[in-house]
Amino acid sequence: MTIGTAADEFIDLLREHGIEHIINKGKTKPHTLTPFAQVSGTRILYPPEAVQE
């Protein structure tokens, strides 16, 4: 298995199961993308003007 293949499988797993932020013991919160984030295939892109704000 190559690093690229492993990364693709990991991203697929994250998409299927989601990402949770651990707030404290026994409490999590689902992760959501910021409104200005752009998903391009397996990449998440942030426009430069959004980062500067």
C-alpha distances in whole Angstrom, upper triangle without the diagonal:
4,7,8,6,7,10,11,10,12,15,15,16,19,20,21,22,24,24,27,29,31,34,36,35,35,35,32,33,30,29,30,29,32,34,34,30,28,25,23,20,18,20,24,26,30,33,34,38,36,35,38,40
4,5,5,6,9,10,11,12,14,15,17,19,20,21,23,24,24,27,29,30,34,35,36,36,35,32,32,30,28,29,28,31,33,32,28,26,23,21,18,16,18,21,24,27,30,31,35,34,32,35,38
4,5,5,6,9,10,10,12,14,15,16,18,20,21,21,21,24,26,27,31,32,33,33,33,30,29,27,25,26,25,28,30,29,25,24,21,19,17,14,15,18,21,24,27,28,32,30,29,32,34
4,5,5,6,9,10,11,12,14,15,17,18,20,20,21,24,26,28,31,33,34,34,33,30,29,26,24,25,23,26,28,26,23,21,18,16,13,11,13,16,19,22,25,26,30,29,27,31,33
4,5,5,6,9,10,11,12,14,15,17,18,19,20,24,26,28,31,33,33,33,32,29,29,26,24,25,24,27,29,28,24,22,19,17,14,12,15,18,21,24,27,29,32,31,30,33,35
4,5,5,6,9,10,11,12,14,15,16,17,18,21,23,25,28,30,30,30,29,26,26,24,22,23,23,26,28,28,24,23,19,18,15,12,15,18,21,24,27,29,32,30,29,32,34
4,5,5,6,9,10,11,12,14,15,16,16,19,21,23,26,28,29,29,28,25,24,22,19,20,20,22,25,24,20,19,16,15,12,9,11,14,17,20,23,25,28,26,25,29,30
4,5,5,6,9,10,11,12,14,15,16,19,22,24,28,30,30,30,29,25,24,21,20,20,19,22,24,23,20,18,14,13,10,7,11,14,17,20,23,26,28,27,26,30,31
4,5,5,6,9,10,11,12,14,15,18,21,23,27,28,29,28,27,24,23,21,19,20,20,24,25,25,22,20,17,16,13,10,14,16,20,23,26,29,31,29,28,32,33
4,5,5,6,9,10,11,11,12,15,17,19,23,25,25,25,24,21,20,18,16,18,18,21,23,24,20,19,16,16,13,10,13,14,18,21,24,27,29,27,26,30,31
4,5,5,6,9,10,10,11,14,17,19,23,25,26,25,24,20,19,16,14,15,15,18,20,20,16,15,12,12,10,7,9,11,15,18,21,24,26,24,23,27,28
4,5,5,6,9,10,12,15,18,21,24,26,27,26,24,21,20,17,16,16,16,20,21,22,18,17,14,14,11,9,12,14,17,21,24,27,29,27,26,30,31
4,5,5,6,8,10,13,16,18,22,24,24,22,22,18,18,15,15,16,17,20,22,23,20,19,16,17,14,12,14,16,19,22,26,28,30,28,27,31,32
4,5,5,5,6,10,13,15,19,21,22,20,19,16,15,12,11,12,13,17,19,20,17,17,14,15,13,11,13,13,17,19,23,25,27,24,24,28,28
4,6,5,8,12,15,18,21,23,24,22,21,17,16,12,11,12,12,16,18,19,16,15,12,13,12,10,12,13,16,19,22,25,27,24,24,28,28
4,6,9,12,16,18,21,24,24,22,21,17,16,13,13,14,15,19,21,22,19,19,15,17,15,13,16,16,20,22,26,29,30,27,28,31,31
4,7,9,13,15,18,20,20,18,17,14,13,10,11,13,15,19,21,22,20,20,17,19,17,15,17,17,21,23,26,29,31,28,27,31,31
4,7,10,13,16,18,19,17,15,12,11,7,7,9,11,15,17,19,16,17,15,17,16,14,15,15,18,20,23,26,27,24,24,28,27
4,7,10,13,15,16,15,13,10,9,6,5,8,10,14,17,18,16,17,15,18,17,15,15,14,17,19,22,25,26,23,22,26,25
4,6,9,12,13,12,10,6,5,5,5,9,12,15,18,20,18,20,18,21,21,19,19,17,20,21,24,26,27,24,23,26,26
4,6,9,11,11,9,5,5,6,6,10,12,14,18,20,18,20,20,23,23,20,20,18,20,20,24,25,26,23,22,25,24
4,6,8,8,6,5,7,9,10,14,16,18,21,23,22,24,23,26,26,24,23,21,24,24,27,29,29,26,25,27,27
4,7,8,5,5,7,10,11,15,17,18,22,24,23,26,25,29,29,26,26,23,25,25,28,29,30,26,25,27,26
4,6,5,7,10,13,15,18,21,22,25,28,26,29,29,32,32,29,29,27,29,28,32,33,33,30,28,31,29
4,6,8,12,15,17,20,23,25,28,31,29,32,31,34,34,31,31,29,31,31,35,36,36,33,32,34,33
4,7,10,13,16,19,23,25,28,30,29,31,30,33,33,30,30,29,31,31,35,36,37,33,32,35,34
4,7,10,13,16,20,21,24,27,26,28,27,31,31,28,28,26,29,28,32,33,34,30,29,32,30
4,7,9,13,16,18,21,23,22,24,24,27,27,24,24,22,25,25,28,30,31,27,26,29,28
4,6,9,13,15,17,20,19,21,21,24,25,23,22,20,22,22,25,27,28,24,24,26,25
4,6,10,13,15,18,16,18,18,21,21,19,19,17,20,20,23,26,26,22,22,26,24
4,7,9,12,15,13,15,15,18,18,17,16,14,16,16,20,22,23,19,19,22,21
4,6,9,11,10,12,12,16,17,16,15,12,14,14,17,20,20,16,17,20,19
4,6,8,6,9,9,13,15,14,12,9,11,10,13,16,17,13,14,17,17
4,6,5,9,11,14,17,16,14,10,11,9,11,14,14,10,11,14,13
4,6,8,11,14,17,17,15,12,11,10,11,14,13,10,12,15,13
4,6,10,13,16,16,14,10,9,7,7,10,10,7,9,12,11
4,7,10,13,13,10,6,6,5,7,11,11,9,10,13,14
4,6,10,11,8,6,5,6,8,12,13,11,13,16,16
4,6,7,6,5,6,9,11,15,16,15,15,19,20
4,6,5,6,7,11,12,16,18,17,17,21,22
4,6,8,10,14,16,19,21,20,21,24,25
4,7,10,13,16,19,22,20,20,23,25
4,6,10,13,15,18,17,16,20,21
4,7,10,13,15,13,13,17,18
4,6,9,12,10,10,14,15
4,6,8,7,7,10,12
4,6,5,7,9,11
4,5,5,6,9
4,6,5,7
4,6,6
4,6
4
